[in-house]
């Protein structure tokens, strides 16, 4: 679900209302506790001293809420916890004996709440002891929050409270989903499973296709006759270990599994299924929970990617700015309306044209926002890989896409660093713009092989595109996009703050086929241009093709559209949907992977908790979590992965890691439905 819009200090759009825990992107116990502690520390600094009344109201008695309350209480602040269910109700709902981990192990426990690897029961016992000294009201839910002069007024199902600050730590679970069939409200039909070992010698139906349903069926089958019903043909969303246990239980006859079966209704003593009626004593409908979007909206909280008139205005402004930057960049007399004839001159300063200042702007944006992204994913996460990656992107931009074409090339000619012959050859010396081809490979740098290039550029261009790039792909997949390329660099730096908005799902992945059209167009126009230059043929179609390619691809698809849409659909719009070099590298990568030569893949261990952080932050829309759940290798045969490694960095359990393609037949690699 979309999360609330938060500041770096986890403050919402409502001043004084902070959010911590799963709702703020902390999906594991230790990280939720850490956020609770950090928000409590922040609030204590803001308030300075207790106010004599209720200082902080906390909604939610889970890991974040309890840890925040303990920290604030130790500083002398009066806190009140409002909990609609029970203390640590999320953990209370886990199956009996479930093991709780203290991942990530590299980070220390912050705050006063107890946490060690233990069973659910031991953890709950420790937390209940800690909560004994706190003021907690259970069975009470928040219904409204408004700003008042002294802070916030919070209305609940039990009354109204005034507080100086509020922490919302309610999590993302919401209310259990219902099937919406007749008889589902019967007393023997449950939507949560609390104590599975209390049921003995009963005929039980479990409905669902996720880990909760499978785990419930497995534990209930120890003492009962269990049927597991799932509307899908398979259990693609469950952990690999759960999948193996289910297969064993089904093979031994402990569980009857009914696939591709829907529940039609419940009646006394039986359930009506699409495959026929089944006698039962009890049913558990475990098909997930409704996201609390309605609850959050009712409080006045803004959610990510939520459209409103202000967001629409920002979109129009973003398009206008992008249109101006790239429309004026066309050159004097070639600007887009309404800048034709004056725009380029107006944005040119100190004897430097707008093209130069555009490069300065581009490099500045990459540097500033690259430093922020490096801090976010590198220094804050203590990830050297991300520090090196962002340093590489910024370094390539400064050296190869700014200093060399704007300064160093001219100096190399002037002082004959390139040799006397090249320095005195006007076809080389007067074409500094071709130095972009030092790193930008054809067909991204579209003009490598035509327009009367010096033979140096032809040889280097062919070597770069068809020798160096394939070698890089062999060992590193498509990491060129996230370590070297300036186009991808702007997306990874300026676009990083919106990376979680990248379109996901099968439809969005199907859109990626558009870049094969651009690749074919680039190849055809290149052949036409070579024909025009070499044998004086195809002149008109070549000239027509270059004009339209420059307008549609080099201006609209590279610049105006993707940059304008960064804040709305993430940064990798050009790279993902239209870049011809990305498609060319993808073709190389798929071939190397299927041949089992590739040294690039992402592997998963068995600790995935299905938190979704890896999928959330993937800029190319891969459902990484589905690969991790099944411990399936993610490579360039079954995904368009660009090797940025953010999924690895974002994973709180350390599940994912880079490695070579497995030495098994690539044709046996399992393909998931949301192929990317």
N, C-alpha and C positions, 0 to 999 in steps of 0.2 A: 504494500500500500504506500501511498504518498505520505511522507512524514511531515510534521509541522516545520515551518520555516523558522530556523534558529540562528542566533548570532554565534560567534566563536565561543562565547561564554555560556551557551545553551539557554539564552533568554529568548522567549517567544516574541511575537509582534505585540503582545500585551505587556507593557512595562511592568516589571516586578514578578512576572509569572515565568518560572524556569521549568524546563523539562529534562528529565534524566531517565536513564534505563533503556529498555528495549524501544520505547517510543522515540528516543533520541539517537538510535543507532548503536546501542550497546547490547548485543544479543546474548551474551554469556554472563554468568553470575559475577565473575570478577570485574568485568568491564562496567557492568551496571553499578556495582558497589563503588567503583572508582569515580564514575560520573556523579553519583550521589554525594560522595565526599567532596569532589571538586566544586559542585554547585553550593554545597553547604559552606565551604570555605569562602567562596565568592560572596555569598549573602552575608556571612559574618563580617567580612571586610566592609561591605556596603553599609550595613546597619551600625557598625561600630560598637554599640552597646545595647543590652536588652531595653525594650521600650515600656516595660511594666504591664503589658497586656499580652495578647497573642502575637508573637513575632512572626512565626512561619507556620502556615498550614501546608501539610503534605498529603497529597492524594495518592494512596497506594502504599501498602505495607509489604513490599517486596524487597529485593536486594538494594535497589537505589534508595527507596524511601526510608527503610530502616537505618541504613548507613548514614544518610543525611541527618536523620533525627538524632542519632547518637552523637554525631559530631557537633551539631548545633547545641544540643543539651549540655555537652561538656564545656561549651563556651558560655554557658549561662543563659541561653535564649530559650524562651518558652515555645514549644512546638506542640502541634496536635496532628495526629495521623488519622485520616478518614479512609476507611477501607470498605468497599461494598461487599466483599466476600469474607475471607478469613486471612489471617497473617500468612504471608508466603503462599497464597492460594495456588499460584502457578506450579510451584514445586509440590504442594500438597496433592495436586492432580496427577503427578507422575505415578507410574506403577510402583507397587511395593518393592523395596529393595533396590530401586534404580540408583546407579552410581552417579554421583555428582563430581565433576572434575573442576580443578582450579586453574584451568587454562585461561589465558596464555601463561605458561610457567615462567616465562622470562620477565614478567612484570610482577612486582610485589603487591601484596594486598594493602590497599589504602583504607584507612578508617578503622573503626572500632568493632565492626561486625565480624564475627568469626567465619573463616572459610578455610577448609582443608578438604582434600579428596576424601569423600565419605559417602555413606548411603544417604538416601533422602531422609530417612528417619533420624539419623544422627544430626544432620544439618538442621532439620526442623526443631529438634530438641534444643540445640544451641541457640537458635534464633529466637525461640519462644522465651528462653531465659533472658536474652538480651532485651527483648521487647517488654519484659515485665516492668521495667522501670520507665517506660514511655507512656505518654497519654495517647491512647488509641481508641477509636470508636469504629467497631466493625458493623457490617450490615447497613452501612450508610454510603450513599453515592453522591458525587458532585453533580449538580444540575445547571449551575450558572456561575459566571464570574464577571464582575464589573469593577471598573476603576473608581475609587473614591479618593478624597483628599488625603486620607491617612495611609492609603495603600490599596488593598483589594477587599471587596466584599464577596464572599463565597457562599452560595446557596447550595444546600444539600437536601437529601430526602429527610434529614432529621432536624434541620434548622438553618440558621444564617450565622455566619461568622465574619468578623472583620480581622484582617491580618495585614502585616506590613509587607510580607512577601509570601509567595506560594510556589511549591514544587509539585509538578504533575509527574508522577511516576507510576502510571497505571498500566503500562505495557501496551501491546498491540493486539491482544487476544480477542477482545470484544466478546460478543455473545456467541454461543455455539450455533452453528448453522442447522437448520431444520430441512427435512426433505420436502415438506409441504404436502404430505399425503394424508388421507383419512386415517384417523386412529393414532396419529403420532403423539397426541397428548395423553395417551393412556398411561397409567401409573407404572406399567411394566416396561415402558419404552423410555430409555435414558439417553441423555446427550453428553454425559460425562461418566468416567469410570474412576471411582475413588479407591475401593478396596477389592480388587479382583479375587483375592483368595477367600473372601467371605461367601462366595457363591459356590455351591457344591451340588453335583448330580442334577444339573439343570440343562435343559435344551436352550442354548443361547445363540442368537443371531447377532453378528457384528457387521455393521454396514460401513464401508469406507475403503479407500485405496491408498491411504498414506501410512506413515510410520505409526501414528497413534492407533489406528485400526488394527494393523498387523500385530503390533506389540500386545494390544489388548486381547486379540484372538489367541495369541500364543500362550499368554499367561492364564487365560480362562480355560484353555484346553487341558490344563493339567488336572482339573477336577470336574470338567463339564463336557458335554457334547456340543461342539461349537461348529457353526457354519459361518463362513466369511463371505459376504456378498459385496461385489464391486461392479459398478456399471461399465468400467473399462475392460479392455481385453487383457491387460497386464498391470503389474505393479511397478511402473517406471519411476515413481517418486520415493521409493523406500530405500533405506540404507542397504548396502550390499549384504551385511551380516543378517539383517532382518529378512531379506529376500531368500537367503540360503536356509535360514531356520524355517521359513514358511514352506519352502519346497520339501524339506525333510518331514515337517509335520503333516503335509498333505500326502506325501508318499507313504507314510506310516499309518495313515487313516485317522490321525488325531484331529485333523481339521478338514472339513469339507469346504472346498473353495468353489464358489459360483461366480464365474467371470461373465462379463457382458450381460449382467442381470440387474434389473431395476426393481425397486420396491414400489408396489402399487398401493399398499395400504396395510393397516394393522387391525386385527379384530381379536376378540378373546381367544387365546390359545393358539393363534396362528398368524402368519404374515402372508400377504398376497404378493408373490413375486412374478416378474414377467416370464419366469421359467416354470411357474406352478406354485401352488400353496405349500407352505412349510409349517408344521406344528412347532411352536416355541413356548417357552416359559418366560423368556425375557429377551429384550433387544437393546443393543447399544448402537446408537447412530453417531458415529465419530467421523464426521466429514469436514472438520475444521471449524473455524470461527469467523464471524463477520468482523471485518476491520472496523475500528471505532471512528470512521470518518465523520459520521453523522454527529457523534458526541463531540468530537473536536470542533466541528463547524458550529455547533450550538454554543460553544464557549467563546466563539469569535476568533479562533485560531486559524491563521492562514496555513494552507497546505502547499507543498511543492507542486508545481505544474498545474495549479488550480487556476483556471481561466477567469478573468474578471475584466472589467473595462480598463482598469489601470494596467493590467498585463497586456491587453490589446494595444494600448497607447505605447507601451514600451516596445512592442513588436514593430509598430509603425515607425517609431523613432530609430530603432535599430536598423530597419531597412533603409531609412533615409540617410543615416550616417554611412552605412556600407555603400549605398548607391553613389553618394557623393565622393567618397574616397576612391572608389574604383572607376567611377564614371569620369572623373576629372583626370585620372591617371592616364587616359588614352592618349593624351598629348594635345598641344595647342591646335585648335581647330577641329579636333576629333572628339571633343568631350560630348557627354550625353546631355540631352535637354534637361534642365534649362541652363546648363553651364557652358554651352557651346560658344566658343570664341573668347571667353573671359575666365573660365574656372581655373584652367591650368596656370595662367599668369597670376591670378589672385593668390593662389596657394604656393607660389614660388617666392623664395626669400634668399637674400644674400647671394645673388648670382647662382643659385642652385634651383633647378626645376623641381616640380612637385614629385617627379619620379624618385629623386634623391630623398626628399623629405618623407615620402611614403616608406622608403626603406628604413629611414631613421625611426619613424613611428613604429613600424613592424618590429624592428630590433628592440626598441625600448619596451614595447608591450611584452615581447617574449622574455626579456630580461627581468622585468618587474614581477610579472605573474609567474614566470618560471621559478623565481626565488621563493615565491609563496607556495607554489606546488612542491618544490623541493623540501621546504620546511614541513609541509603537511604530510607528505608520504615518505620523505627521507629522514629528516632529523627527528620529527615527532615520533615516527614509528621505528626509529633506529635501524633503518634499512639502507645499507650501503649501495645496494643495487639501484634504488631509486635516486639516491644522491648522484651516483655516477651517470645515470640516464639523463637527468635534467641538466647536469653540468655539460654533458655531451651535446644535447640539443642547443643550449645557449651558446656553447663554444662554436659549433658549426655555423650557427646563425651569424655570430660576430665575424668569424674569419672568412667563411666561404660565400656568405650571402650579403655581406656588408663591406668589410674592409678590402677584400680582394677586388670585387667589381668596381667599387667606388674610389679606391685609393691605390692599393698595392699593385694592381695590374698596370695602371698608368706609371707608377714608379718603376716597375719592372721593365717597362719599355723605355722610359726615359734614361734609366741608368744601365740599360742593357743587361739586366739580370737574366733575361731569357736568351741571351746571345745576340750577337750583332745582326745575324741574318733575319731572325724573327723581329727584332726591334725595328729594322728598317723596311720590313714588309708591311705595306699599308693594309693588306687584307687581314693581317693578324693584329697589327698595332692599333688600328682604328676601330676595333670591334671588342671593346672591353666587356660588352654585355654577354659575349659568348663564354666568358669565364664562369657564368652560372652553371655551365655544363660540366665544370670540374666535378661537381657532386650530384647535381640534378641529372638523372639519366633519362634518355629517351624511353618512353614517349611523354614523360612528365615535362622534361625540357624539350618541347616539341620541335625546335628549330635546329637541332643538332646537325642534321645531314643535308640541309638545303639552304638556299640563299647564299651560294658561293662561299662556303666555309673554307678556311685554311685546312690543309690536309692533317695538321696536328689535331684539330678538333674532330675530324672525321675518324681518325684512328683511335683517339681517346674515347670518343663517344661510343664507337662500336665495342671497344674493350670494356667500358664501364657497363653498358647495357646487357651485353651478351656473354661476358666472362666474369667480371667482378660481382655484379648483382647476383647471378646464379650461385656463385660460391658463397656469398653472404647468406643467401636463402638456404643453401644446403646446411650450413652450420647454425644459423640464427633465425630461420623462418623469415617473417616479415618485419623484423626489428628495425630495418632501415626506416620504417615509418615513425618509429618512436625513439630513435637514437640520433638520426641524421637529418631527415627531411625537414625543411623549413615549413612546408605546408602542414605536415603532421605536428611540427613543433608548436605552431600557433594554437592548434587544437589541444595539445597536451598542456599548454601553459595558460593562455587566456581562457581556453575552453574547459580547463580542469574543474573549475567550481561548478560546472553544470554537467559533468560527465554522467551523473546518475540519471539524467533525463534522456539519455540515448534511447531511441526506440527499440523495444524488445519484441520478441514473438515471431512466429512464422511469416507473417505478412511483411514485417520490417526486414526480415532476412531475405525474402524474395526480391525486395527492391534492390538488393545488392547486384542483381543481374544487369542493372543499367550500365555498370562500368565496362562490360564487355562490348556494349555499343560504342562507347567512347574509345575503347582500345581499337576496335575495328576501324572507326572513323579516322583515328590518328594514323593507323597503318596505311589506309587507302590514300589519304591526303599526302602522306609522306612519299608514297610511290608516285603519285601524280606530280608532286613538286620535283622529285628526282628526274622524272621524265621530261618535265619542262626545262630543267637546268641542263640535263645531259644530252638529250636528243631533240630538244625543242618541240616536244609533243605535249599534248594535254594542257596547253597554256591556259585556256579559258576555264576548264573545270578545276585546274589547280589553283588559279587565282580566286575563283569563286569559293572553293573549299577552304582556303587559308583565311579568307575574310570572315566566313561564318564560323569557323573553328575558333578563331581569335575572339569573336564576339560572344559566342555561346559558351564555349568551354573555358577559355583563358580569362574571361571577365565575369560572366554570370555564375558559372558552376564552380570555378575556383575561388572567386572573391565575394561577389555581392550576396548570393543566396546563402552559402554556408556560414559565412562570418555573421551575417545578420541573424541567423537562426541558432547560433551558439547558445544563447540564454534560454532557448526553448526546446531544443532537441539534442543538446550535447555538442561536443566539438568535432566529432569525426564524420561530419556529413559529406564533405568532398572526398575525403580519404576512403570512406566506406562505400559510397554509392556511385562515384563518378571517376575517380582517379584511374587513368589507364595503366600507370606504373604499378599501382597496387594490384590490379587484375593480372598484369604480366607476372608479378612476383607470386601471386596466388597460384597461377598455372605451374610455374616452376616448383613451388612448394608442394602442391598436390602430387606432382610427378615424383619428386624425391621421397615423399612420404609413402606413397603406394609401393615404391621400389625398396622401401625400408633403408634408404640411405640417409634420410634426414636425421640431424642431431638435435632437432627441436621438437619438444612436446611438453605438456604439463601433466603431471601425475598427481594422484590423490591417495591418501592413506584412509584408514577406516574411522576417523574421528569426526567426520562431517556431522554437524548438528542441524543442518538445513536452515541456517539463519538467513541466507540469501545475500550476504554482503558482497560476495564475489560477483554474483550476477548483477547486483545493483550498480556496481561501479565499472562494469565492462562497457567501454565506449563503442564497441562494435556489436553490442547486443547479444552476445553469446550467453546462453543460460548455463553458466559455468557450474552452478549448483547441481544441475542434473548429472553432469559428468562426475562431480565429486561424490554425490550420493551413491552412485553405482561403482565408484572407483574405476571409472572408465577413462582411458587415456584421451586427453584433448590434444589434437594435433591439427596440421593443416590439410588433412584429408577430410576431417569431419567438422572443421570450423574455419573461420577467417581470422583466427587469432593473430594479433600483431605483436605479441610478445612484450607488451608494456609491463607486465608483472604486477599490475595493481591488484588483480584478484588474489595473488599470493600475499601481497602486503596487507590487504584488507581483511583476510581471513583471521578471525580471532583464535582459531584452534590450530593454526599451522598445518592445515590439511594438505595444501597444494605446494608443489615444487617443480622446477624445471628439470628436464632430463631428456635423453635421446628417445626416439621412437622405439617402442618395444620390438623385439626381434621375432614377432609373430606375423603371420600373413596379414597384410593390410586389408585384404578382402574380407577378413573375419572380424575386423573392427566393427563393433556395434555402433550403429548410427541412431542418434536420438531424433525424435520427431522434430524438435526445433533446431534442425541442422543449421549451422552458421558457417 
